[in-house]
Amino acid sequence: MTSDQVVVNEDYCDENYVRSHGGHISGGFIFLPGPGGMTQYHYNYGGTGSVGQKVAGGSSVKPQGAEIKTPGGKTIQRGGFGVKGSSGS
């Protein structure tokens, strides 16, 4: 999700996708190259919403012992919805 809680494409939760696009994952945050620097994303667990919409409910804290699946059914290690924020350079 974005820093303003907008749902992004579930590929942003996939470590292989992130690394293949020049990004990295650290401390539960995802960093991908974007305009003006790296763009930061984070996860939302248990919320609802579609890409481009604000998420409703959920938490940024992963439920302990949970197996997380994206809305498309892909199991991911850290996942949930991706949300975006920015850090300029």
C-alpha positions in Angstrom: 0.0 0.0 0.0 1.0 3.6 -0.4 1.6 5.9 2.6 -1.9 7.2 2.0 -3.3 3.6 2.2 -3.9 3.0 -1.5 -3.7 -0.6 -2.6 -1.1 -1.4 -5.3 -0.4 -4.3 -7.6 0.2 -7.6 -5.7 3.5 -8.1 -7.6 5.0 -5.5 -5.3 4.7 -8.0 -2.5 6.8 -10.6 -4.4 10.5 -10.6 -3.4 11.5 -11.9 -6.9 9.6 -9.1 -8.6 11.0 -6.5 -6.3 14.6 -7.6 -6.8 14.2 -8.0 -10.6 13.0 -4.4 -10.7 16.0 -3.0 -8.8 14.3 -2.9 -5.4 14.8 -4.5 -2.0 12.8 -5.5 1.1 14.0 -4.5 4.6 12.2 -4.5 7.9 8.8 -5.2 6.4 9.1 -2.4 3.9 9.5 -2.7 0.2 11.6 -0.2 -1.8 11.3 0.1 -5.6 12.9 2.7 -7.9 10.4 5.5 -8.7 10.4 9.1 -9.9 12.8 11.1 -7.7 14.2 8.2 -5.8 13.1 5.0 -4.1 9.4 4.5 -3.5 8.5 2.8 -0.2 5.7 0.4 0.2 4.4 -1.5 3.2 1.9 -4.3 3.9 -1.6 -4.4 5.2 -3.0 -7.6 6.7 -6.7 -8.3 6.8 -7.8 -5.2 4.9 -10.0 -5.0 1.9 -9.9 -3.0 -1.3 -8.9 -3.1 -5.0 -5.8 -1.7 -6.7 -6.1 2.1 -6.8 -8.6 2.2 -3.9 -7.9 3.1 -0.2 -7.8 0.0 1.9 -10.5 -0.5 4.5 -9.5 -2.0 7.8 -6.6 -4.3 8.5 -3.3 -3.7 10.2 0.4 -3.2 9.3 1.2 -5.9 11.9 1.4 -9.5 10.5 -0.7 -12.0 12.5 1.7 -14.4 14.2 2.0 -17.8 12.4 -0.3 -16.7 9.5 0.2 -17.9 6.0 -0.4 -14.8 3.8 -1.9 -15.0 0.3 -2.4 -12.2 -2.1 -5.9 -11.5 -3.5 -4.7 -13.5 -6.5 -4.0 -16.6 -4.4 -0.2 -16.4 -4.4 1.5 -17.3 -1.1 4.1 -14.7 0.0 6.4 -14.6 2.9 5.7 -11.1 4.3 2.7 -10.1 2.4 -0.7 -8.7 2.4 -1.7 -5.7 0.4 1.2 -3.5 -0.8 1.0 0.2 0.1 3.2 3.0 -1.2 5.1 5.9 0.2 8.0 8.0 -1.2 11.5 9.0 -0.2 13.2 11.5 -2.5 16.9 11.9 -3.2 
